[in-house]
């Protein structure tokens, strides 16, 4: 889908990712600077960003805002079509913003779940029994960790990463026991 990026006029063109990206939906395109058509205060200001086509097949149609505004005043069908485009663009933008917020909320919730999952692993290791150089996890603690992972969508890769962070392999975790070296036997820090 062809797109246009808006970037700061102070930086060299396409020097970094654009501040905004405008994308057409393949049918209606998108309107850039449409606020100037409905707000005379905005119309009197220079557009704050430089627009750069990000693909060779992007088609850009440009109007003089003052002239288009006059045509809209005279021809109500043109006005209706332009306002419909602005409305459609507004609704699509609001939906994108709402989805982005949902995605951010979802990432925050997953972070909280992983922090709780790590706390459960840490607790299970701290509650483990150490005898004759073998650390043995409590089956109740292991079950709590396993059920939490299942209920909260913790992936195998996430489990492996957090278990590894505590210096356990997945085989050791699944077996519920870890053999520790003699010099480590008295040190809970090596196990936890």
C-alpha angles and dihedrals in degrees: 000000000000115000142184123215126211115214138169112279088221094068128069113267114278091354091138140358111307119255089233135014122207117201130185118219093230093260112049103020116208136280119235118194093011092144088074089065093061101030118056091194091061092044091062092057128079115253103263099220138055113238118220126184109233096197132043093232095058113123115208121193113191128196132187101246095218093050093046090049090054092048089050091053092051100039114045093189090059090045091051092049093048094045089048089054090049091048092048090049091049093051092047090049092050090050091050090049092049091049091048090052090049090050091050091047090049091051090049091050091049090049090053091048092051092048090053090045090052090049089054092050091047090050092049091052093046090050092050121118118239116205131155093349094308125113110209121193121221109251091222091056092047091050090050091052092046094048092046090052092049095046094045102043097248105169126225090249091053091048092048091049094051094043090049090049087061089051096254127123120224089247090055091046093048091048090047092227139087128191112221128200119256094253089051097048095091096041117088089183091069091052098040 
